[in-house]
Amino acid sequence: MIKVVNVSKTFRTGGKEIKALNNVNLEIEKGKIGALVGHNGAGKTTLIKILSTLIIPDSGDAYINGYSVTKNEKEVRRNIGTMMVSERAFYFRLSGFDNLVFFGIIQGLSKSEAKRRAEELLELVGLSEWKNVQYMKYSTGMQRKLALARALILDPPVILLDEPTLGMDVVSSRDFRSLIKVISKEKTILLTSHNMKEVEDLADKIIVLKRGNVIAEGTKEEIISKLGKVRIVAVNDVPKGLDKYVVGYNNGIFYLRVPENENVNGEVIKEEKPTLEDVFVYLMGEEIDSTRNRTRRGGGWRGRWGE
Ligand SMILES: Nc1ncnc2c1ncn2[C@@H]1O[C@H](COP(=O)(O)OP(=O)(O)OP(=O)(O)O)[C@@H](O)[C@H]1O
């Protein structure tokens, strides 16, 4: 089980203060998958790092199976397996097998235990055939699978995955997701992702972070139900503040995909049930890389939509 209680974290660099997390509370029950979503810089990785005991919160505490990340670091580390987005710490010239054996031994396994566990995990993640190939020859998807295998070496009950499928092709990421589902049967998992379809597919509970604050939390159905319907509306000009809803442009007409509670005058082309992505766009403001932001940088709507 993962529990976060009133956690805050502020970074101070170059005379500036960045409040990465502001009084965050959340709970992921045993055997469930939680997903942290939010714009770039929302605080997702900071929370994963706190749960992994890599950084300490300024206030509040977090618990892994009842162990406090600020008071019981050793026990927490024994109870978690972590896969970070910037995973580079493998030996490039060693094979996948030798890498796993090495990390097994430094985590306290005997050589024979580490070898047995490496075989088992390579089988689980589908890398058995590649076990004697050097890590540097692995594709991105294979590297990620090896990172997941490493996170599982001590068979920890809690797994933390920071953007696990980033940079993977469609087939590899689908494959990786089914692996996460298999593993989740016996584990509690918290992952971060920018891929809303992935989150819909995997998460029992979704936590939306915005500038370090939890602004929505619940099952996919609970979160989506808050939005009512979405409409595709054709307009001649994009109303102020609604540029984030632009999904197309043709012959002087903009097409918005917009929740029904936003006030837009235009021709309604169709109405649909919202997706998680619709909710995400609705909840985020200037944080997302909206068309307005692109315009400011000189990209422009028309440029973006092909004119
Ligand atoms: N070590 C650090 N020193 C200074 N600022 C930091 C540090 N780590 C994170 N931050 C800042 O804290 C905020 C939250 O960062 P964090 O990496 O947690 O966001 P994120 O939600 O994981 O973003 P992304 O989706 O881009 O990975 C950002 O504004 C970031 O620049």
The ligand as an SDF file (V2000), in Angstrom:
LIG
                    3D

 31 33  0  0  0  0  0  0  0  0999 V2000
   16.4080   19.1740   -8.2160 N   0  0  0  0  0  0  0  0  0  0  0  0
   15.6320   20.1860   -8.5860 C   0  0  0  0  0  0  0  0  0  0  0  0
   16.0300   21.4640   -8.4090 N   0  0  0  0  0  0  0  0  0  0  0  0
   15.2520   22.5110   -8.7550 C   0  0  0  0  0  0  0  0  0  0  0  0
   14.0070   22.3830   -9.2690 N   0  0  0  0  0  0  0  0  0  0  0  0
   13.5480   21.1370   -9.4600 C   0  0  0  0  0  0  0  0  0  0  0  0
   14.3320   19.9820   -9.1320 C   0  0  0  0  0  0  0  0  0  0  0  0
   13.5880   18.8690   -9.4170 N   0  0  0  0  0  0  0  0  0  0  0  0
   12.4170   19.3170   -9.9140 C   0  0  0  0  0  0  0  0  0  0  0  0
   12.3760   20.6640   -9.9340 N   0  0  0  0  0  0  0  0  0  0  0  0
   11.2570   21.5100  -10.3740 C   0  0  0  0  0  0  0  0  0  0  0  0
   10.0980   21.0760   -9.6690 O   0  0  0  0  0  0  0  0  0  0  0  0
    8.9560   21.0820  -10.5200 C   0  0  0  0  0  0  0  0  0  0  0  0
    8.3680   19.6950  -10.5720 C   0  0  0  0  0  0  0  0  0  0  0  0
    9.2600   18.8680  -11.3030 O   0  0  0  0  0  0  0  0  0  0  0  0
    8.9620   17.3370  -11.6000 P   0  0  0  0  0  0  0  0  0  0  0  0
   10.1660   16.7850  -12.2840 O   0  0  0  0  0  0  0  0  0  0  0  0
    8.5090   16.6670  -10.3610 O   0  0  0  0  0  0  0  0  0  0  0  0
    7.7380   17.4450  -12.6340 O   0  0  0  0  0  0  0  0  0  0  0  0
    7.0570   16.3240  -13.5300 P   0  0  0  0  0  0  0  0  0  0  0  0
    5.5940   16.4270  -13.2810 O   0  0  0  0  0  0  0  0  0  0  0  0
    7.6990   15.0080  -13.2850 O   0  0  0  0  0  0  0  0  0  0  0  0
    7.3970   16.8390  -14.9980 O   0  0  0  0  0  0  0  0  0  0  0  0
    7.6510   16.0350  -16.3700 P   0  0  0  0  0  0  0  0  0  0  0  0
    6.3210   15.5480  -16.8130 O   0  0  0  0  0  0  0  0  0  0  0  0
    8.2100   17.0860  -17.2620 O   0  0  0  0  0  0  0  0  0  0  0  0
    8.6300   14.9430  -16.0590 O   0  0  0  0  0  0  0  0  0  0  0  0
    9.4330   21.5950  -11.8660 C   0  0  0  0  0  0  0  0  0  0  0  0
    9.1730   22.9810  -11.9300 O   0  0  0  0  0  0  0  0  0  0  0  0
   10.9310   21.3220  -11.8440 C   0  0  0  0  0  0  0  0  0  0  0  0
   11.6320   22.2360  -12.6550 O   0  0  0  0  0  0  0  0  0  0  0  0
  1  2  1  0
  2  3  1  0
  2  7  2  0
  3  4  2  0
  4  5  1  0
  5  6  2  0
  6  7  1  0
  6 10  1  0
  7  8  1  0
  8  9  2  0
  9 10  1  0
 10 11  1  0
 11 12  1  0
 11 30  1  0
 12 13  1  0
 13 14  1  0
 13 28  1  0
 14 15  1  0
 15 16  1  0
 16 17  2  0
 16 18  1  0
 16 19  1  0
 19 20  1  0
 20 21  2  0
 20 22  1  0
 20 23  1  0
 23 24  1  0
 24 25  2  0
 24 26  1  0
 24 27  1  0
 28 29  1  0
 28 30  1  0
 30 31  1  0
M  END
$$$$
